[in-house]
Amino acid sequence: MIATSEFVLGVLIWGAVLWDGFATIILPRTVTPWRRLSHRFNRLSWWLWSRVARRISQNELRLSFLSVYGPISVMLLLILWAGLMIVAFALIYHTMGQRFQASVGPADFGTLLYMSGSTFLTLGIGDVTSADPIGRLFMILEAGSGLIFLGLVITYMPLLHQAYASREVYNLLVHSRLGGSPVAINLLHRYTGPDRAEILRGHLRDAERWMAETLQSHLAHPVLSFYRAQHWGESWLVSVATIMDTSTLVIVGGEGLPAAQARLTYQMGVRLLKDLTHALAIQIDSNCPTRVAEADIPAIAAAMQAAGLSLKLEQMRTLELLRLSREYEVYLVALSHWLMFPLAGWLPPKPVEQTAP
């Protein structure tokens, strides 16, 4: 009975790791992430990592500590997969009793665990062997699993770095175009005037495509959400917040501005934030405080007037702004808190300079 239980447990662990690796690396979409080993590992490890990070008071040191998590979690997950498969085959071998012979000493569980590791890593030392066809079959299966695992490692890391680089290129462009704090008013100020409306429309179109590409890559590989930018305050989530705030202001108060493109960009941004929050299994508080409230509207209107923007915020438009912002901010705030990405507010920290970009 015990031998049968060990065999079943070993096969289940082996199958679970193979499925988790296949769903995490090969499948182009997330499949029930909360039921998989990788999702549980990432949630637990990030919870522990972020608790330590919150105790670090220096921003640069905290950023360096948080930046390590994404890549190191991938390496630790790969090690976890390899260790579980080695243990799984050791359990299977242990149920076969006398089918394995060691050159020195008995073929106990410790010896079979060592043999499983050498087989999985394709060392082929040969000091523990089997003349039985069934034993050899499982040794071949384990060696094949090791080769598949090695192939996944070789392809997975470059794939993640490529997706990360693609995301960060446009992220850098957003912060470069802001010319200051990551606030929508600063971005709109640089495109003030009818001659620049087409430039703003093109920027919003590029932002829509960037958010769609980010959604696709982060749903396929949620661990990318933990990969961070090189500088404090320039995260991809900050760029998303700036673009969403900009789109909202253009939709609500734009006169002569590309409001149609702003609506398309806004819709893609809402989908990005909503789907990614679901993929990471982050709890949403529908009553959470957001970055903008009705009491902030006069200050926002004054800042827009000081920046020379031709946006209007009458009473009805104020209600529409609050409704549109609330729709995405509940997800934005949840992601910001869970991923530890501090967000900028709606108001610039200082008056916008009236200089051309």
KOLDO-243734 format. One record per residue (C-alpha): residue number from 1; x, y, z. Coordinates in Angstrom, 1 decimal. Layout:
# KOLDO-243734
<rec resi="NUM" xx="X" yy="Y" zz="Z"/>
...
END
This chain:
# KOLDO-243734
<rec resi="1" xx="0.0" yy="0.0" zz="0.0"/>
<rec resi="2" xx="2.8" yy="2.4" zz="0.9"/>
<rec resi="3" xx="4.7" yy="1.5" zz="-2.3"/>
<rec resi="4" xx="1.6" yy="2.2" zz="-4.4"/>
<rec resi="5" xx="1.1" yy="5.6" zz="-2.6"/>
<rec resi="6" xx="4.7" yy="6.6" zz="-3.3"/>
<rec resi="7" xx="4.4" yy="5.6" zz="-6.9"/>
<rec resi="8" xx="1.2" yy="7.6" zz="-7.4"/>
<rec resi="9" xx="2.6" yy="10.6" zz="-5.5"/>
<rec resi="10" xx="5.7" yy="10.6" zz="-7.6"/>
<rec resi="11" xx="3.8" yy="10.4" zz="-10.9"/>
<rec resi="12" xx="1.5" yy="13.2" zz="-9.7"/>
<rec resi="13" xx="4.4" yy="15.5" zz="-8.8"/>
<rec resi="14" xx="6.1" yy="14.7" zz="-12.1"/>
<rec resi="15" xx="3.0" yy="15.4" zz="-14.1"/>
<rec resi="16" xx="2.2" yy="18.6" zz="-12.2"/>
<rec resi="17" xx="5.6" yy="20.0" zz="-12.7"/>
<rec resi="18" xx="5.5" yy="19.2" zz="-16.5"/>
<rec resi="19" xx="2.1" yy="20.8" zz="-16.8"/>
<rec resi="20" xx="3.2" yy="23.9" zz="-14.8"/>
<rec resi="21" xx="6.3" yy="24.3" zz="-17.0"/>
<rec resi="22" xx="4.3" yy="23.9" zz="-20.2"/>
<rec resi="23" xx="1.6" yy="26.3" zz="-19.1"/>
<rec resi="24" xx="4.1" yy="28.9" zz="-17.8"/>
<rec resi="25" xx="6.6" yy="28.9" zz="-20.6"/>
<rec resi="26" xx="5.1" yy="27.4" zz="-23.8"/>
<rec resi="27" xx="1.4" yy="28.3" zz="-23.7"/>
<rec resi="28" xx="0.8" yy="31.9" zz="-25.0"/>
<rec resi="29" xx="-1.8" yy="32.7" zz="-22.3"/>
<rec resi="30" xx="-2.3" yy="32.2" zz="-18.6"/>
<rec resi="31" xx="-4.3" yy="29.1" zz="-17.7"/>
<rec resi="32" xx="-6.0" yy="29.1" zz="-14.3"/>
<rec resi="33" xx="-2.8" yy="30.6" zz="-12.6"/>
<rec resi="34" xx="-4.1" yy="30.3" zz="-9.0"/>
<rec resi="35" xx="-4.3" yy="26.5" zz="-9.4"/>
<rec resi="36" xx="-0.7" yy="26.2" zz="-10.5"/>
<rec resi="37" xx="2.5" yy="25.7" zz="-8.5"/>
<rec resi="38" xx="4.3" yy="28.7" zz="-10.1"/>
<rec resi="39" xx="1.5" yy="31.1" zz="-9.1"/>
<rec resi="40" xx="1.5" yy="30.0" zz="-5.5"/>
<rec resi="41" xx="5.3" yy="30.2" zz="-5.4"/>
<rec resi="42" xx="5.2" yy="33.7" zz="-6.8"/>
<rec resi="43" xx="2.6" yy="34.9" zz="-4.4"/>
<rec resi="44" xx="4.3" yy="33.5" zz="-1.4"/>
<rec resi="45" xx="7.8" yy="34.6" zz="-2.4"/>
<rec resi="46" xx="6.7" yy="38.1" zz="-3.4"/>
<rec resi="47" xx="4.8" yy="38.5" zz="-0.1"/>
<rec resi="48" xx="7.9" yy="37.7" zz="1.8"/>
<rec resi="49" xx="10.2" yy="39.8" zz="-0.4"/>
<rec resi="50" xx="7.9" yy="42.8" zz="-0.3"/>
<rec resi="51" xx="7.6" yy="42.7" zz="3.5"/>
<rec resi="52" xx="11.4" yy="43.0" zz="3.7"/>
<rec resi="53" xx="11.4" yy="45.8" zz="1.1"/>
<rec resi="54" xx="8.8" yy="47.8" zz="3.0"/>
<rec resi="55" xx="11.3" yy="48.0" zz="5.9"/>
<rec resi="56" xx="14.0" yy="49.6" zz="3.8"/>
<rec resi="57" xx="13.7" yy="53.4" zz="4.1"/>
<rec resi="58" xx="16.2" yy="54.5" zz="1.4"/>
<rec resi="59" xx="14.5" yy="54.7" zz="-2.0"/>
<rec resi="60" xx="17.5" yy="53.7" zz="-4.1"/>
<rec resi="61" xx="18.3" yy="50.8" zz="-1.8"/>
<rec resi="62" xx="14.7" yy="49.7" zz="-1.9"/>
<rec resi="63" xx="14.5" yy="49.9" zz="-5.7"/>
<rec resi="64" xx="17.7" yy="47.8" zz="-6.0"/>
<rec resi="65" xx="16.2" yy="45.2" zz="-3.6"/>
<rec resi="66" xx="12.9" yy="45.1" zz="-5.5"/>
<rec resi="67" xx="14.6" yy="44.9" zz="-8.9"/>
<rec resi="68" xx="16.3" yy="41.7" zz="-8.0"/>
<rec resi="69" xx="13.0" yy="39.8" zz="-7.3"/>
<rec resi="70" xx="11.8" yy="39.4" zz="-10.9"/>
<rec resi="71" xx="14.9" yy="37.6" zz="-12.3"/>
<rec resi="72" xx="15.7" yy="35.7" zz="-9.1"/>
<rec resi="73" xx="12.2" yy="34.4" zz="-8.8"/>
<rec resi="74" xx="12.4" yy="32.9" zz="-12.2"/>
<rec resi="75" xx="15.7" yy="31.2" zz="-11.3"/>
<rec resi="76" xx="14.2" yy="29.9" zz="-8.0"/>
<rec resi="77" xx="11.1" yy="28.6" zz="-9.8"/>
<rec resi="78" xx="13.3" yy="26.7" zz="-12.2"/>
<rec resi="79" xx="15.3" yy="25.2" zz="-9.3"/>
<rec resi="80" xx="12.0" yy="24.3" zz="-7.6"/>
<rec resi="81" xx="10.8" yy="22.5" zz="-10.7"/>
<rec resi="82" xx="14.0" yy="20.6" zz="-11.0"/>
<rec resi="83" xx="14.1" yy="19.6" zz="-7.4"/>
<rec resi="84" xx="10.5" yy="18.4" zz="-7.4"/>
<rec resi="85" xx="11.1" yy="16.3" zz="-10.5"/>
<rec resi="86" xx="14.1" yy="14.7" zz="-8.9"/>
<rec resi="87" xx="12.2" yy="13.9" zz="-5.8"/>
<rec resi="88" xx="9.2" yy="12.6" zz="-7.9"/>
<rec resi="89" xx="11.4" yy="10.1" zz="-9.7"/>
<rec resi="90" xx="13.2" yy="9.1" zz="-6.5"/>
<rec resi="91" xx="9.7" yy="8.2" zz="-5.1"/>
<rec resi="92" xx="9.0" yy="6.2" zz="-8.2"/>
<rec resi="93" xx="12.3" yy="4.3" zz="-8.1"/>
<rec resi="94" xx="11.8" yy="3.6" zz="-4.4"/>
<rec resi="95" xx="8.6" yy="1.7" zz="-5.1"/>
<rec resi="96" xx="10.4" yy="-0.7" zz="-7.4"/>
<rec resi="97" xx="12.4" yy="-2.3" zz="-4.6"/>
<rec resi="98" xx="15.1" yy="-4.6" zz="-5.9"/>
<rec resi="99" xx="15.0" yy="-3.4" zz="-9.5"/>
<rec resi="100" xx="17.9" yy="-1.1" zz="-8.8"/>
<rec resi="101" xx="21.4" yy="-2.1" zz="-7.6"/>
<rec resi="102" xx="24.1" yy="0.2" zz="-6.2"/>
<rec resi="103" xx="27.8" yy="-0.5" zz="-6.6"/>
<rec resi="104" xx="28.3" yy="0.3" zz="-3.0"/>
<rec resi="105" xx="25.8" yy="-0.2" zz="-0.2"/>
<rec resi="106" xx="22.0" yy="-0.8" zz="-0.5"/>
<rec resi="107" xx="19.7" yy="1.0" zz="-2.9"/>
<rec resi="108" xx="17.8" yy="2.9" zz="-0.2"/>
<rec resi="109" xx="15.9" yy="6.1" zz="-0.8"/>
<rec resi="110" xx="18.9" yy="8.4" zz="-0.3"/>
<rec resi="111" xx="20.9" yy="6.4" zz="-2.9"/>
<rec resi="112" xx="17.9" yy="6.5" zz="-5.3"/>
<rec resi="113" xx="17.5" yy="10.2" zz="-4.8"/>
<rec resi="114" xx="21.2" yy="10.7" zz="-5.7"/>
<rec resi="115" xx="20.7" yy="8.5" zz="-8.8"/>
<rec resi="116" xx="17.6" yy="10.4" zz="-9.7"/>
<rec resi="117" xx="19.5" yy="13.7" zz="-9.6"/>
<rec resi="118" xx="22.4" yy="12.4" zz="-11.7"/>
<rec resi="119" xx="19.9" yy="11.0" zz="-14.3"/>
<rec resi="120" xx="17.9" yy="14.2" zz="-14.4"/>
<rec resi="121" xx="21.0" yy="16.2" zz="-14.9"/>
<rec resi="122" xx="22.2" yy="13.7" zz="-17.5"/>
<rec resi="123" xx="25.5" yy="13.0" zz="-15.7"/>
<rec resi="124" xx="25.3" yy="9.3" zz="-16.4"/>
<rec resi="125" xx="27.7" yy="8.2" zz="-13.6"/>
<rec resi="126" xx="26.4" yy="4.6" zz="-13.6"/>
<rec resi="127" xx="27.1" yy="3.7" zz="-10.0"/>
<rec resi="128" xx="23.4" yy="2.9" zz="-9.5"/>
<rec resi="129" xx="21.9" yy="0.8" zz="-12.3"/>
<rec resi="130" xx="18.9" yy="-1.3" zz="-13.2"/>
<rec resi="131" xx="18.7" yy="-4.4" zz="-15.4"/>
<rec resi="132" xx="14.9" yy="-4.3" zz="-15.3"/>
<rec resi="133" xx="13.1" yy="-2.9" zz="-18.4"/>
<rec resi="134" xx="10.6" yy="-0.9" zz="-16.3"/>
<rec resi="135" xx="13.4" yy="0.6" zz="-14.3"/>
<rec resi="136" xx="15.3" yy="1.6" zz="-17.4"/>
<rec resi="137" xx="12.1" yy="3.0" zz="-18.9"/>
<rec resi="138" xx="11.7" yy="5.4" zz="-16.1"/>
<rec resi="139" xx="15.3" yy="6.3" zz="-16.1"/>
<rec resi="140" xx="15.0" yy="7.2" zz="-19.8"/>
<rec resi="141" xx="11.8" yy="9.2" zz="-19.0"/>
<rec resi="142" xx="13.7" yy="11.2" zz="-16.4"/>
<rec resi="143" xx="16.6" yy="11.9" zz="-18.6"/>
<rec resi="144" xx="14.2" yy="13.1" zz="-21.3"/>
<rec resi="145" xx="12.5" yy="15.3" zz="-18.8"/>
<rec resi="146" xx="15.9" yy="16.7" zz="-17.9"/>
<rec resi="147" xx="16.7" yy="17.5" zz="-21.5"/>
<rec resi="148" xx="13.3" yy="19.2" zz="-22.0"/>
<rec resi="149" xx="13.9" yy="21.2" zz="-18.8"/>
<rec resi="150" xx="17.3" yy="22.3" zz="-20.1"/>
<rec resi="151" xx="15.7" yy="23.4" zz="-23.3"/>
<rec resi="152" xx="13.0" yy="25.4" zz="-21.5"/>
<rec resi="153" xx="15.6" yy="27.2" zz="-19.4"/>
<rec resi="154" xx="17.6" yy="28.1" zz="-22.5"/>
<rec resi="155" xx="14.5" yy="29.6" zz="-24.3"/>
<rec resi="156" xx="12.6" yy="31.1" zz="-21.3"/>
<rec resi="157" xx="15.2" yy="33.6" zz="-20.0"/>
<rec resi="158" xx="15.8" yy="35.4" zz="-23.4"/>
<rec resi="159" xx="12.1" yy="35.4" zz="-24.0"/>
<rec resi="160" xx="11.5" yy="37.3" zz="-20.8"/>
<rec resi="161" xx="14.3" yy="39.7" zz="-21.4"/>
<rec resi="162" xx="13.0" yy="40.5" zz="-24.9"/>
<rec resi="163" xx="9.5" yy="41.2" zz="-23.6"/>
<rec resi="164" xx="10.9" yy="43.3" zz="-20.8"/>
<rec resi="165" xx="13.0" yy="45.3" zz="-23.2"/>
<rec resi="166" xx="10.0" yy="45.9" zz="-25.5"/>
<rec resi="167" xx="8.0" yy="47.2" zz="-22.6"/>
<rec resi="168" xx="10.7" yy="49.5" zz="-21.3"/>
<rec resi="169" xx="11.4" yy="51.1" zz="-24.6"/>
<rec resi="170" xx="8.1" yy="52.9" zz="-24.8"/>
<rec resi="171" xx="8.1" yy="53.4" zz="-21.0"/>
<rec resi="172" xx="11.3" yy="55.4" zz="-21.5"/>
<rec resi="173" xx="9.7" yy="57.4" zz="-24.3"/>
<rec resi="174" xx="6.7" yy="58.3" zz="-22.1"/>
<rec resi="175" xx="9.0" yy="59.7" zz="-19.3"/>
<rec resi="176" xx="11.1" yy="61.5" zz="-21.9"/>
<rec resi="177" xx="8.1" yy="63.2" zz="-23.4"/>
<rec resi="178" xx="6.8" yy="64.3" zz="-20.1"/>
<rec resi="179" xx="9.8" yy="66.5" zz="-19.5"/>
<rec resi="180" xx="9.1" yy="66.5" zz="-15.7"/>
<rec resi="181" xx="6.9" yy="64.8" zz="-13.2"/>
<rec resi="182" xx="4.7" yy="61.9" zz="-14.6"/>
<rec resi="183" xx="1.5" yy="63.9" zz="-14.6"/>
<rec resi="184" xx="-1.0" yy="64.1" zz="-17.4"/>
<rec resi="185" xx="-1.0" yy="68.0" zz="-17.3"/>
<rec resi="186" xx="2.7" yy="68.0" zz="-18.1"/>
<rec resi="187" xx="2.2" yy="65.7" zz="-21.0"/>
<rec resi="188" xx="-0.7" yy="67.7" zz="-22.4"/>
<rec resi="189" xx="1.2" yy="70.9" zz="-22.0"/>
<rec resi="190" xx="3.8" yy="69.8" zz="-24.5"/>
<rec resi="191" xx="1.1" yy="69.2" zz="-27.1"/>
<rec resi="192" xx="-0.8" yy="72.5" zz="-26.6"/>
<rec resi="193" xx="-2.0" yy="74.1" zz="-29.8"/>
<rec resi="194" xx="-3.9" yy="73.0" zz="-32.9"/>
<rec resi="195" xx="-0.7" yy="72.3" zz="-34.8"/>
<rec resi="196" xx="0.3" yy="69.6" zz="-32.3"/>
<rec resi="197" xx="-3.1" yy="67.8" zz="-32.1"/>
<rec resi="198" xx="-1.9" yy="65.2" zz="-34.7"/>
<rec resi="199" xx="1.3" yy="64.6" zz="-32.6"/>
<rec resi="200" xx="-0.8" yy="64.0" zz="-29.5"/>
<rec resi="201" xx="-3.1" yy="61.7" zz="-31.5"/>
<rec resi="202" xx="-0.1" yy="59.7" zz="-32.7"/>
<rec resi="203" xx="1.2" yy="59.5" zz="-29.2"/>
<rec resi="204" xx="-2.1" yy="58.1" zz="-27.9"/>
<rec resi="205" xx="-2.2" yy="55.6" zz="-30.7"/>
<rec resi="206" xx="1.3" yy="54.4" zz="-29.9"/>
<rec resi="207" xx="0.3" yy="54.2" zz="-26.2"/>
<rec resi="208" xx="-2.8" yy="52.1" zz="-27.2"/>
<rec resi="209" xx="-0.5" yy="49.6" zz="-29.1"/>
<rec resi="210" xx="2.0" yy="49.5" zz="-26.3"/>
<rec resi="211" xx="-0.6" yy="48.7" zz="-23.7"/>
<rec resi="212" xx="-2.0" yy="45.9" zz="-25.9"/>
<rec resi="213" xx="1.5" yy="44.4" zz="-26.3"/>
<rec resi="214" xx="2.1" yy="44.8" zz="-22.5"/>
<rec resi="215" xx="-1.2" yy="43.0" zz="-21.8"/>
<rec resi="216" xx="-0.4" yy="40.1" zz="-24.1"/>
<rec resi="217" xx="3.1" yy="39.6" zz="-22.7"/>
<rec resi="218" xx="2.1" yy="40.0" zz="-19.1"/>
<rec resi="219" xx="-0.8" yy="37.6" zz="-19.4"/>
<rec resi="220" xx="1.4" yy="35.0" zz="-21.0"/>
<rec resi="221" xx="4.2" yy="35.6" zz="-18.4"/>
<rec resi="222" xx="2.8" yy="37.3" zz="-15.3"/>
<rec resi="223" xx="6.2" yy="37.4" zz="-13.7"/>
<rec resi="224" xx="7.1" yy="40.3" zz="-16.0"/>
<rec resi="225" xx="4.9" yy="42.4" zz="-13.8"/>
<rec resi="226" xx="7.6" yy="42.3" zz="-11.2"/>
<rec resi="227" xx="10.4" yy="43.4" zz="-13.5"/>
<rec resi="228" xx="11.1" yy="47.0" zz="-12.7"/>
<rec resi="229" xx="12.6" yy="50.0" zz="-14.5"/>
<rec resi="230" xx="16.1" yy="51.2" zz="-13.9"/>
<rec resi="231" xx="15.1" yy="54.4" zz="-12.1"/>
<rec resi="232" xx="12.9" yy="55.2" zz="-9.2"/>
<rec resi="233" xx="9.5" yy="56.6" zz="-10.2"/>
<rec resi="234" xx="9.7" yy="55.5" zz="-13.8"/>
<rec resi="235" xx="7.9" yy="52.2" zz="-13.7"/>
<rec resi="236" xx="5.7" yy="51.0" zz="-16.5"/>
<rec resi="237" xx="2.6" yy="51.3" zz="-14.2"/>
<rec resi="238" xx="3.4" yy="55.0" zz="-13.7"/>
<rec resi="239" xx="3.4" yy="55.4" zz="-17.5"/>
<rec resi="240" xx="0.1" yy="53.6" zz="-17.7"/>
<rec resi="241" xx="-1.4" yy="55.9" zz="-15.0"/>
<rec resi="242" xx="-0.1" yy="59.0" zz="-16.9"/>
<rec resi="243" xx="-1.6" yy="57.8" zz="-20.2"/>
<rec resi="244" xx="-4.9" yy="56.9" zz="-18.6"/>
<rec resi="245" xx="-5.1" yy="60.3" zz="-16.9"/>
<rec resi="246" xx="-4.3" yy="62.0" zz="-20.1"/>
<rec resi="247" xx="-6.9" yy="60.1" zz="-22.1"/>
<rec resi="248" xx="-9.5" yy="60.9" zz="-19.4"/>
<rec resi="249" xx="-8.8" yy="64.6" zz="-19.5"/>
<rec resi="250" xx="-8.9" yy="64.6" zz="-23.3"/>
<rec resi="251" xx="-12.2" yy="62.7" zz="-23.4"/>
<rec resi="252" xx="-13.9" yy="64.9" zz="-20.8"/>
<rec resi="253" xx="-12.6" yy="68.3" zz="-21.6"/>
<rec resi="254" xx="-11.0" yy="68.2" zz="-25.0"/>
<rec resi="255" xx="-12.1" yy="70.7" zz="-27.6"/>
<rec resi="256" xx="-10.3" yy="70.3" zz="-30.8"/>
<rec resi="257" xx="-8.2" yy="67.5" zz="-29.3"/>
<rec resi="258" xx="-8.1" yy="63.9" zz="-30.5"/>
<rec resi="259" xx="-10.9" yy="62.7" zz="-28.2"/>
<rec resi="260" xx="-11.7" yy="59.7" zz="-30.5"/>
<rec resi="261" xx="-8.3" yy="58.2" zz="-30.2"/>
<rec resi="262" xx="-8.2" yy="59.0" zz="-26.5"/>
<rec resi="263" xx="-11.3" yy="56.8" zz="-26.0"/>
<rec resi="264" xx="-9.7" yy="53.9" zz="-27.8"/>
<rec resi="265" xx="-6.5" yy="54.3" zz="-25.7"/>
<rec resi="266" xx="-8.7" yy="54.6" zz="-22.5"/>
<rec resi="267" xx="-10.5" yy="51.4" zz="-23.3"/>
<rec resi="268" xx="-7.3" yy="49.4" zz="-23.9"/>
<rec resi="269" xx="-5.9" yy="50.8" zz="-20.6"/>
<rec resi="270" xx="-8.9" yy="49.7" zz="-18.6"/>
<rec resi="271" xx="-8.7" yy="46.2" zz="-20.2"/>
<rec resi="272" xx="-4.9" yy="46.0" zz="-19.4"/>
<rec resi="273" xx="-5.4" yy="46.9" zz="-15.7"/>
<rec resi="274" xx="-8.5" yy="44.8" zz="-15.2"/>
<rec resi="275" xx="-7.1" yy="41.6" zz="-16.9"/>
<rec resi="276" xx="-3.7" yy="41.9" zz="-15.3"/>
<rec resi="277" xx="-5.2" yy="42.3" zz="-11.8"/>
<rec resi="278" xx="-7.2" yy="39.2" zz="-12.4"/>
<rec resi="279" xx="-4.2" yy="37.2" zz="-13.7"/>
<rec resi="280" xx="-2.2" yy="38.1" zz="-10.6"/>
<rec resi="281" xx="-5.3" yy="37.3" zz="-8.4"/>
<rec resi="282" xx="-5.1" yy="40.7" zz="-6.7"/>
<rec resi="283" xx="-8.1" yy="41.6" zz="-4.5"/>
<rec resi="284" xx="-10.0" yy="44.7" zz="-5.5"/>
<rec resi="285" xx="-11.5" yy="47.1" zz="-3.0"/>
<rec resi="286" xx="-14.2" yy="49.0" zz="-4.8"/>
<rec resi="287" xx="-14.4" yy="51.5" zz="-2.0"/>
<rec resi="288" xx="-10.6" yy="52.2" zz="-1.9"/>
<rec resi="289" xx="-9.5" yy="55.9" zz="-2.0"/>
<rec resi="290" xx="-8.3" yy="57.0" zz="-5.4"/>
<rec resi="291" xx="-5.9" yy="59.7" zz="-6.6"/>
<rec resi="292" xx="-8.6" yy="62.2" zz="-7.5"/>
<rec resi="293" xx="-11.8" yy="63.3" zz="-5.7"/>
<rec resi="294" xx="-14.4" yy="66.0" zz="-6.4"/>
<rec resi="295" xx="-12.6" yy="68.4" zz="-4.1"/>
<rec resi="296" xx="-9.5" yy="68.1" zz="-6.3"/>
<rec resi="297" xx="-11.2" yy="69.3" zz="-9.5"/>
<rec resi="298" xx="-10.8" yy="73.1" zz="-8.9"/>
<rec resi="299" xx="-7.0" yy="72.6" zz="-8.3"/>
<rec resi="300" xx="-6.8" yy="70.5" zz="-11.4"/>
<rec resi="301" xx="-8.7" yy="73.1" zz="-13.5"/>
<rec resi="302" xx="-6.4" yy="75.8" zz="-12.1"/>
<rec resi="303" xx="-3.3" yy="73.8" zz="-13.0"/>
<rec resi="304" xx="-4.6" yy="73.2" zz="-16.5"/>
<rec resi="305" xx="-5.3" yy="76.9" zz="-17.0"/>
<rec resi="306" xx="-1.8" yy="77.8" zz="-15.7"/>
<rec resi="307" xx="-0.4" yy="75.3" zz="-18.3"/>
<rec resi="308" xx="-2.3" yy="76.9" zz="-21.1"/>
<rec resi="309" xx="-4.6" yy="74.0" zz="-21.8"/>
<rec resi="310" xx="-7.9" yy="74.6" zz="-23.5"/>
<rec resi="311" xx="-9.7" yy="71.9" zz="-21.5"/>
<rec resi="312" xx="-13.1" yy="72.7" zz="-19.9"/>
<rec resi="313" xx="-14.3" yy="71.1" zz="-16.6"/>
<rec resi="314" xx="-17.9" yy="72.3" zz="-16.0"/>
<rec resi="315" xx="-20.1" yy="70.5" zz="-13.5"/>
<rec resi="316" xx="-21.3" yy="67.7" zz="-15.8"/>
<rec resi="317" xx="-17.8" yy="67.1" zz="-17.2"/>
<rec resi="318" xx="-16.5" yy="66.9" zz="-13.6"/>
<rec resi="319" xx="-18.9" yy="64.1" zz="-12.9"/>
<rec resi="320" xx="-17.8" yy="62.3" zz="-16.1"/>
<rec resi="321" xx="-14.1" yy="62.7" zz="-15.1"/>
<rec resi="322" xx="-14.7" yy="61.2" zz="-11.7"/>
<rec resi="323" xx="-16.7" yy="58.3" zz="-13.3"/>
<rec resi="324" xx="-14.1" yy="57.6" zz="-15.9"/>
<rec resi="325" xx="-11.2" yy="57.8" zz="-13.5"/>
<rec resi="326" xx="-12.9" yy="55.6" zz="-10.9"/>
<rec resi="327" xx="-13.4" yy="52.9" zz="-13.5"/>
<rec resi="328" xx="-9.6" yy="52.2" zz="-13.8"/>
<rec resi="329" xx="-8.2" yy="53.6" zz="-10.6"/>
<rec resi="330" xx="-9.6" yy="50.8" zz="-8.4"/>
<rec resi="331" xx="-7.4" yy="48.4" zz="-10.4"/>
<rec resi="332" xx="-4.5" yy="50.9" zz="-10.7"/>
<rec resi="333" xx="-4.4" yy="51.4" zz="-6.9"/>
<rec resi="334" xx="-4.6" yy="47.7" zz="-6.2"/>
<rec resi="335" xx="-1.7" yy="46.9" zz="-8.6"/>
<rec resi="336" xx="0.3" yy="49.8" zz="-7.2"/>
<rec resi="337" xx="-0.1" yy="48.5" zz="-3.6"/>
<rec resi="338" xx="0.6" yy="44.9" zz="-4.5"/>
<rec resi="339" xx="3.6" yy="45.5" zz="-6.8"/>
<rec resi="340" xx="5.0" yy="48.4" zz="-4.7"/>
<rec resi="341" xx="4.9" yy="50.9" zz="-7.5"/>
<rec resi="342" xx="4.3" yy="54.4" zz="-6.0"/>
<rec resi="343" xx="2.0" yy="56.5" zz="-8.3"/>
<rec resi="344" xx="2.1" yy="60.2" zz="-8.9"/>
<rec resi="345" xx="-1.0" yy="62.3" zz="-8.3"/>
<rec resi="346" xx="-3.0" yy="64.3" zz="-10.9"/>
<rec resi="347" xx="-1.3" yy="67.7" zz="-10.0"/>
<rec resi="348" xx="2.2" yy="68.6" zz="-10.9"/>
<rec resi="349" xx="4.5" yy="69.3" zz="-7.9"/>
<rec resi="350" xx="5.3" yy="72.8" zz="-9.3"/>
<rec resi="351" xx="3.8" yy="75.1" zz="-11.9"/>
<rec resi="352" xx="4.3" yy="74.1" zz="-15.5"/>
<rec resi="353" xx="6.9" yy="76.2" zz="-17.3"/>
<rec resi="354" xx="5.5" yy="78.0" zz="-20.4"/>
<rec resi="355" xx="8.3" yy="76.9" zz="-22.7"/>
<rec resi="356" xx="8.1" yy="74.9" zz="-25.9"/>
<rec resi="357" xx="9.4" yy="71.3" zz="-25.8"/>
END
